[in-house]
Amino acid sequence: MWQDYVIAIVSLLFGVILLPQLLDTWRGKTILNLYTASLTTIGLFILAGTFFTMEFWTSFIADVISGVIWFLLFLFSFKNKRKSN
């Protein structure tokens, strides 16, 4: 289905756009809002589960990748916040 590919492309772009932010949090240069990062992570994994049940395999994989990127943003931000306190 063409919808699967459109959703996947947009989801992957949203994940790829965050790579510079991920590098900054990994290096300890910045801290994201933990509520935003955690709720976005949960939402993306819920969407991935939904796409899995709909057999939108490409969208499922794309949202898992984006979910992992957001989870890493949360994890590194949490670590950086603990360091700064």
C-alpha positions as CSV (number, residue, x, y, z in Angstrom):
1,M,0.0,0.0,0.0
2,W,1.3,3.4,-0.9
3,Q,0.2,4.8,2.5
4,D,2.7,2.6,4.2
5,Y,5.5,4.2,2.3
6,V,4.4,7.7,2.8
7,I,4.1,7.2,6.6
8,A,7.5,5.5,6.7
9,I,9.2,8.2,4.8
10,V,7.8,11.0,7.0
11,S,8.6,9.0,10.2
12,L,12.2,8.3,9.1
13,L,12.7,12.0,8.2
14,F,11.5,13.0,11.6
15,G,14.0,10.6,13.1
16,V,16.9,11.6,10.8
17,I,16.3,15.3,11.5
18,L,17.0,14.6,15.2
19,L,20.4,13.1,14.6
20,P,22.3,16.5,15.3
21,Q,20.3,16.8,18.5
22,L,21.1,13.3,19.4
23,L,24.8,14.0,19.0
24,D,24.6,17.1,21.2
25,T,22.9,15.2,24.0
26,W,25.3,12.3,23.6
27,R,28.2,14.7,24.0
28,G,26.6,16.3,27.1
29,K,26.0,19.7,25.4
30,T,22.3,19.9,25.9
31,I,19.3,18.5,27.8
32,L,15.9,17.9,26.3
33,N,12.7,18.2,28.3
34,L,12.3,14.7,29.8
35,Y,8.5,14.7,29.6
36,T,8.6,15.5,25.9
37,A,11.2,12.9,25.1
38,S,9.5,10.1,27.2
39,L,6.0,10.8,25.9
40,T,7.2,11.0,22.3
41,T,9.0,7.7,22.8
42,I,5.9,6.0,24.2
43,G,3.8,7.4,21.4
44,L,6.1,6.2,18.7
45,F,6.2,2.7,20.1
46,I,2.4,2.7,20.3
47,L,2.2,3.8,16.7
48,A,4.8,1.1,15.8
49,G,2.6,-1.5,17.4
50,T,-0.5,-0.2,15.6
51,F,1.3,-0.4,12.2
52,F,2.5,-3.9,13.1
53,T,-1.1,-5.0,13.6
54,M,-2.1,-3.4,10.3
55,E,0.8,-5.1,8.5
56,F,2.4,-1.8,7.5
57,W,5.8,-3.3,7.8
58,T,7.8,-0.3,6.4
59,S,6.0,2.1,8.8
60,F,6.5,-0.3,11.7
61,I,10.3,-0.4,11.1
62,A,10.4,3.4,10.6
63,D,8.6,4.2,13.8
64,V,10.7,1.7,15.8
65,I,13.8,3.5,14.5
66,S,12.4,6.9,15.4
67,G,11.3,5.6,18.7
68,V,14.8,4.3,19.5
69,I,16.2,7.8,18.6
70,W,13.8,9.5,20.9
71,F,14.5,6.9,23.6
72,L,18.2,7.7,23.3
73,L,17.5,11.4,23.5
74,F,15.6,10.7,26.7
75,L,18.3,8.5,28.1
76,F,21.2,10.9,27.4
77,S,19.2,13.9,28.6
78,F,18.4,12.1,31.8
79,K,22.1,11.3,32.2
80,N,23.1,14.9,31.5
81,K,20.6,16.2,33.9
82,R,21.9,14.0,36.7
83,K,25.4,15.2,35.9
84,S,24.5,18.9,36.0
85,N,22.8,18.6,39.5
